[in-house]
Amino acid sequence: MTRKRFCFLVALILLSLVFLAEVFINSKDSFLTSIAIPYLVAKGNYTFSGRVKETEDRKVSQGTTHMPASMNKTLGPCTDPPPNLVGPLRVEFNLSLTLEEVRKEISRPLQEGGRYKPPDCVAIQKVAIIIPFRNRHEHLIQWLYYVHPILMRQQLDYGVYVINQDGDGLFNRAKLMNTGYVEALKQYDYDCFVFSDVDLIPLDDRNIYKCFDNPRHLSVAIDKFNYVLPSETLFGGVSSFFKNQFLKTNGFSNTYWGWGGEDDDMCKRTLFRGMSISRPNAEIGRYKMIKHNRDLHNEVNPENAEKVGHAETTMDEDGINSLKYTVKEIVKDALYTFITVDIQAPAS
């Protein structure tokens, strides 16, 4: 009897061990995961944190998912034209809008420094947007609010660089744009450069901020001029150059202090180098300008008009190859990279 009881107990123990082994095998993955997840979070593991961000993006971006590039096996090239353009836009400036409000509304898809890449395709061009700047913060807020969403819909691999002139000397828009070109290339391998005044907002997202076979004048129909191009030689406002096109002109002149002349000079440089100026049609190339008074220390300089006539003889020595400046500070905001520079401005 004792022998039978012993055998029964042995069999019961063996059955219990088999049952426990089965339970352990079935729950192994979830058990290990429950151990691993706190470890991944503590270590900042990219894959795990990336998936959390993906989930958050779905909640706040109204159906647009922004997945890290590493999670996509293969990305094809973005289509041309981009599929999500809406055409004509309504722009109404709200001067009470704050920078923090803009950050909260549109910065989630952006990387630090105002960088963006399409999440589901490879952009055709890598574009640096360069804004010459001084004391125009209320205009910058409007620009960021309206233009960032446009650039995203255009599926550009882009970054926004605000080049801020230090001090109160005479303003030099062209030299700041040259500086932006050089500084942007230190950050990323851009092949296209769009130079934009901070007070010009496009009114049609089909006006793509990219580069073309010839230098491009994008702002052809501004409300200030009743949406008419005043002159075929006008090349100001917003323009784009491939890297090789910009170097072919030696960039902008560095010598136009105060208002006027630098765009006419660049027009001449472009034509002298055998290139032409391309433009969108007046329907697509429409812009709205933020109304404002002329900035202090940026008054019309009567000497600039005379310099334009010498552009052909001075362009080889005056430009990117003669550029001198000192970087004072670089701040990377969620919406832009803000670079303050000393460009050795004369007193006004």
WOHUUR-V74699 format. One record per residue. N is the residue number from 1. OMEGA is omega as a letter, one per 20 degrees, with the letter a starting at -180 (999 if undefined). NEAR is the number of other ideal C-beta (glycine too) atoms within 10 Angstrom. Layout:
# WOHUUR-V74699
N|OMEGA|NEAR, N|OMEGA|NEAR
This chain:
# WOHUUR-V74699
1|r|5, 2|r|6, 3|r|7, 4|a|8, 5|r|9, 6|r|10, 7|r|10, 8|a|10, 9|r|10, 10|r|10, 11|r|10, 12|r|10, 13|r|10, 14|r|10, 15|r|10, 16|r|10, 17|r|10, 18|a|10, 19|r|10, 20|r|10, 21|r|10, 22|r|10, 23|a|10, 24|a|10, 25|a|9, 26|a|10, 27|a|11, 28|a|10, 29|a|9, 30|r|9, 31|r|11, 32|r|10, 33|a|10, 34|r|10, 35|a|9, 36|a|12, 37|r|12, 38|r|9, 39|a|10, 40|r|14, 41|a|12, 42|a|8, 43|a|10, 44|a|8, 45|a|14, 46|a|12, 47|a|10, 48|a|15, 49|r|14, 50|r|14, 51|r|14, 52|a|10, 53|r|14, 54|a|15, 55|r|9, 56|a|12, 57|a|16, 58|a|14, 59|a|7, 60|a|11, 61|r|12, 62|r|6, 63|r|5, 64|a|14, 65|r|12, 66|a|19, 67|r|15, 68|a|14, 69|a|12, 70|a|9, 71|r|12, 72|a|12, 73|r|5, 74|r|5, 75|r|14, 76|r|8, 77|r|10, 78|a|19, 79|r|10, 80|j|10, 81|r|12, 82|a|19, 83|a|10, 84|r|11, 85|a|15, 86|r|11, 87|a|10, 88|a|11, 89|r|17, 90|a|6, 91|r|15, 92|a|7, 93|r|18, 94|a|10, 95|r|9, 96|r|8, 97|a|15, 98|r|11, 99|r|17, 100|r|9, 101|r|13, 102|r|20, 103|a|15, 104|a|12, 105|a|13, 106|a|17, 107|a|16, 108|a|15, 109|a|18, 110|r|22, 111|a|12, 112|r|11, 113|a|19, 114|a|23, 115|r|17, 116|r|20, 117|r|20, 118|a|21, 119|a|19, 120|r|14, 121|r|17, 122|a|15, 123|a|19, 124|a|20, 125|r|18, 126|a|18, 127|r|27, 128|r|23, 129|a|27, 130|a|25, 131|r|27, 132|a|25, 133|r|25, 134|r|22, 135|r|14, 136|a|20, 137|a|11, 138|r|17, 139|r|21, 140|r|21, 141|r|22, 142|a|22, 143|a|25, 144|a|25, 145|a|20, 146|a|19, 147|r|20, 148|r|23, 149|r|16, 150|a|21, 151|r|23, 152|r|22, 153|r|17, 154|r|22, 155|r|28, 156|r|25, 157|a|21, 158|r|27, 159|a|25, 160|a|28, 161|r|24, 162|a|26, 163|a|28, 164|r|19, 165|a|25, 166|r|16, 167|a|16, 168|r|13, 169|r|17, 170|a|19, 171|r|25, 172|a|27, 173|a|24, 174|a|22, 175|r|28, 176|r|26, 177|r|22, 178|r|26, 179|r|28, 180|r|24, 181|a|24, 182|a|15, 183|r|19, 184|r|23, 185|r|14, 186|a|9, 187|a|16, 188|a|15, 189|a|8, 190|r|22, 191|a|17, 192|a|24, 193|r|24, 194|r|24, 195|a|28, 196|r|24, 197|a|19, 198|a|22, 199|a|22, 200|a|22, 201|r|24, 202|a|25, 203|r|22, 204|a|18, 205|r|23, 206|r|20, 207|a|26, 208|r|27, 209|r|22, 210|a|23, 211|a|23, 212|a|16, 213|r|10, 214|r|16, 215|a|25, 216|r|26, 217|a|23, 218|a|24, 219|a|25, 220|a|24, 221|a|21, 222|a|23, 223|r|15, 224|r|13, 225|r|15, 226|r|8, 227|r|16, 228|r|9, 229|a|16, 230|a|10, 231|r|9, 232|r|10, 233|r|12, 234|a|18, 235|a|23, 236|r|18, 237|r|20, 238|a|22, 239|r|22, 240|r|24, 241|r|24, 242|a|20, 243|a|17, 244|r|9, 245|a|20, 246|r|25, 247|r|15, 248|r|17, 249|a|24, 250|a|21, 251|r|26, 252|r|29, 253|r|27, 254|a|23, 255|a|19, 256|r|26, 257|a|23, 258|a|21, 259|r|17, 260|r|19, 261|a|24, 262|r|26, 263|r|21, 264|r|21, 265|r|27, 266|r|29, 267|r|23, 268|r|20, 269|a|26, 270|a|22, 271|r|17, 272|a|14, 273|r|15, 274|r|8, 275|r|16, 276|r|10, 277|r|18, 278|a|14, 279|r|22, 280|r|20, 281|a|11, 282|r|12, 283|a|15, 284|a|19, 285|a|24, 286|a|22, 287|r|25, 288|a|21, 289|r|17, 290|a|17, 291|a|9, 292|r|11, 293|r|5, 294|a|9, 295|r|12, 296|r|11, 297|r|19, 298|a|19, 299|r|14, 300|r|11, 301|a|17, 302|r|10, 303|a|12, 304|a|19, 305|r|12, 306|a|10, 307|a|19, 308|a|18, 309|a|11, 310|a|14, 311|a|20, 312|a|13, 313|a|10, 314|a|16, 315|a|20, 316|a|11, 317|a|9, 318|a|22, 319|a|24, 320|a|16, 321|r|10, 322|a|15, 323|r|17, 324|r|10, 325|r|21, 326|r|11, 327|r|14, 328|a|12, 329|r|10, 330|r|15, 331|r|12, 332|r|16, 333|r|17, 334|a|18, 335|a|23, 336|r|24, 337|a|22, 338|a|20, 339|r|25, 340|a|18, 341|r|22, 342|a|14, 343|r|22, 344|a|13, 345|r|18, 346|r|9, 347|a|8, 348|999|14
